[in-house]
Amino acid sequence: MQILNAHGRRSYQSKPKRNYAHKMISFSVSTKSVLATILLALAGPQLAAIAVAMGWLGRFSPKARRRAAQFHRLEGYAALLVILTIAYDCIFVIRPNLPVIPTRAQVHSLLGGLVLSLIFAKISIARLASRFDWLPKLGITLFVAIIAIWISSAAWYFFWY
């Protein structure tokens, strides 16, 4: 690029380096919001499937209940993959590095830790004790936490950002 220096002579300057970090973070926030919406879409059928498997939702045959439990487990693996992808993105790519972190981001961080803790506790308890009475309560708490974290992240991005 050709410019005039202080003495009126022409000088050549290379193009300024562009910082693509802000574009990566912006892309990452939009991707995370879409993934969080996918996770929310996966959470509804999860709740319905376990309600059928536990016999809370209508009268189904034992075969249908087993299939609902299998569906719950397989879709749970897909949800876990989405959760881990979002967690990696939040922790290592976006990570708020402001001097003062906004309250929404602090609540979002706490909810993220709660969701990760609940999902791993639920998986661990389901593997260790198949007839644990608190497992459904843990799952419902996880469902509510996923809704809350979606409101504090994806809904904020889609509607108020």
C-alpha positions in Angstrom: 0.0 0.0 0.0 1.4 3.4 -1.0 1.3 6.3 1.4 3.0 9.7 1.9 5.5 10.0 4.7 6.2 13.1 6.9 8.5 14.5 4.2 6.0 14.2 1.4 7.8 11.2 -0.2 6.1 8.0 -1.2 6.7 5.1 1.0 5.3 1.6 0.8 3.8 -0.1 3.8 2.6 -3.6 4.0 -1.1 -4.3 4.7 -1.9 -4.1 8.4 -2.3 -7.5 10.0 -5.9 -8.4 10.7 -7.0 -9.8 13.9 -9.4 -12.7 13.2 -9.8 -13.6 16.9 -13.0 -11.5 17.2 -14.5 -13.3 14.2 -13.6 -16.7 15.7 -15.2 -15.8 19.0 -18.3 -14.5 17.2 -18.5 -17.7 15.1 -18.0 -19.7 18.2 -20.7 -17.9 20.2 -23.2 -18.5 17.3 -22.1 -22.1 17.0 -22.5 -22.6 20.8 -25.9 -21.1 20.7 -27.1 -23.4 17.9 -25.6 -26.4 19.8 -27.3 -25.3 23.0 -30.6 -25.1 21.1 -30.0 -28.6 19.7 -29.3 -29.8 23.3 -32.6 -28.3 24.4 -34.4 -30.0 21.5 -32.8 -33.3 22.6 -33.8 -32.8 26.3 -37.6 -32.9 25.6 -37.6 -36.3 24.0 -35.3 -37.5 26.7 -37.8 -36.6 29.3 -40.7 -38.2 27.3 -38.7 -41.4 26.7 -37.8 -41.9 30.4 -41.4 -41.1 31.4 -42.6 -44.0 29.0 -39.8 -46.3 30.2 -40.7 -45.7 33.9 -44.5 -46.1 33.2 -45.4 -42.5 34.1 -46.8 -41.7 30.7 -49.6 -44.1 29.7 -49.7 -47.8 29.6 -47.1 -49.4 27.3 -46.0 -52.9 26.8 -42.7 -54.1 28.5 -41.1 -54.2 25.0 -42.1 -50.6 24.3 -40.8 -49.5 27.7 -37.4 -51.3 27.1 -37.1 -49.5 23.7 -37.9 -46.2 25.3 -35.2 -46.8 27.9 -32.7 -47.8 25.1 -33.7 -44.6 23.2 -33.2 -42.6 26.4 -29.7 -44.0 26.8 -28.7 -43.6 23.1 -30.0 -40.1 22.9 -28.3 -39.4 26.2 -25.0 -40.3 24.5 -25.7 -37.8 21.7 -26.6 -35.1 24.3 -23.4 -35.8 26.2 -21.4 -35.3 23.0 -23.2 -31.9 22.5 -22.6 -30.9 26.2 -18.9 -31.7 26.0 -18.6 -29.8 22.7 -20.3 -26.8 24.2 -18.2 -27.0 27.4 -14.9 -27.2 25.4 -16.0 -24.2 23.4 -17.0 -22.2 26.5 -13.9 -23.0 28.5 -11.1 -22.9 25.9 -12.4 -20.7 23.0 -14.8 -18.1 24.4 -13.7 -17.8 28.1 -14.5 -14.4 29.3 -11.3 -12.5 29.9 -12.8 -9.2 30.9 -11.6 -7.4 34.1 -15.2 -7.5 35.4 -17.3 -10.5 34.3 -21.0 -9.6 33.8 -23.5 -11.2 36.2 -25.1 -13.1 33.3 -21.8 -14.7 32.4 -21.2 -15.6 36.1 -24.6 -17.2 36.4 -24.0 -19.0 33.1 -20.7 -20.3 34.3 -22.3 -21.7 37.5 -25.1 -23.3 35.5 -22.5 -24.8 33.2 -20.7 -26.4 36.1 -24.0 -27.6 37.5 -25.0 -29.2 34.1 -21.6 -31.0 33.8 -21.8 -32.2 37.4 -25.4 -33.4 37.1 -24.7 -35.2 33.8 -21.7 -37.1 35.2 -23.4 -37.8 38.5 -26.4 -39.2 36.6 -24.3 -41.4 34.3 -22.2 -42.6 37.3 -25.2 -43.4 39.4 -27.0 -45.2 36.5 -24.0 -47.4 35.9 -23.5 -48.2 39.6 -27.0 -48.6 40.9 -29.8 -49.4 38.3 -32.6 -48.9 40.8 -31.6 -45.7 42.5 -34.6 -43.7 43.6 -33.1 -40.3 43.1 -32.1 -40.9 39.5 -35.4 -39.5 38.0 -35.1 -36.4 40.3 -31.5 -36.0 39.1 -32.7 -36.2 35.5 -35.5 -33.6 36.0 -33.0 -31.3 37.8 -30.7 -31.7 34.8 -33.6 -30.9 32.4 -34.4 -27.7 34.3 -30.7 -26.7 34.4 -30.4 -27.2 30.7 -33.4 -24.9 30.2 -31.8 -22.3 32.5 -28.5 -22.4 30.8 -30.1 -22.1 27.4 -32.0 -19.0 28.6 -28.7 -17.5 30.0 -26.8 -18.2 26.7 -28.6 -19.1 23.5 -31.8 -17.1 24.2 -29.7 -14.1 25.2 -27.7 -14.4 22.0 -30.7 -14.9 19.7 -33.0 -12.3 21.3 -31.0 -9.7 23.2 -27.4 -9.7 21.7 
